[in-house]
């Protein structure tokens, strides 16, 4: 599941936050809004964190991983700041 991947990969540090974010419309999997989506290797995940957007590609799925190995689960494709129009 999406929330578990976000936590195990340490893209999001806390499971409750990863669940909350994945249930909102702030996460897209392969360009579509994802709410508790099943993910697979090769999927692209786009996450909005406040004023930034992170896009990663899933390289590997695991149940558990050591902190120092967590970044091998994904590849960062894009990281950008979002300028929001406040009008």
N, C-alpha and C positions, 0 to 999 in steps of 0.2 A: 504494500500500500504506500501511497504517496507520503503520508505523514510519517510513517516509520522510516522510509528512505531519507527524508529530510533530517530526521533525528540521528540515525545511524551514521550518515555521512557527515554529520556535524555542520551542515549548512545552516541549520537552526539548532541551537543548543538544547532547548527544553522540549520534551515531548508534548506538553500541553500547548505550547506556543506553535509547534509544528502542526498539531491537529487543528488549532484555531485558524491558522493561516491557510491550511489546505482546504478547509471548509468554506473559506471566504472566496471572493472572486479575484483575489490577488495572485493566484497561481494558475498558470496555463501549462498544459502538457501537449506538446506538438501543436501549439497554436490555439488550443481550445481550452476554455475555462474548465478546470478540473476540481471536482469536489470528491475527495476520497477515491481518486482514480487508482486503478492497478497500473503499475508502471513496469516497463521491461527495458532491457539493455538496448541502447540506441535512441530512446525517447529523449526529447528536449524539454526541459522544465524551465519555465520563466517565472520568477518570483519578484513581486514588488515589495520592497522594504521601505516604507515611508517615501523618501525622495530618491531612491535608487532602484535599479532593476538589474537582476542577475539572471543570466541564462546559462544553464549547464546541460551537458549531454551525459546521460547515464552510461557508464562504462562497465559497471559490475553491480550485482545485487548480492547482499549478504545480510544475514540476521544480526550478526555482531561483528565489530571490527575495532581494533585498537585505535586510540586517538591519533597516533602518528601515521596510521595507514588509511585514515578516513578519506583523504583527498584522492586516493587511487580509485574510488568508486565513481568519480565524475570528472569531467573536463570542463573548465570554464570557457564558454564560447563568447560571452559578452558581459560586460559590467558597465553600466552607465548611470549617470545622474538624470533624474526626471525633473524637468521644470514644469511646475503645475501652474495653470492659469487660474488665478483666484477671483476672476470676475463672475 
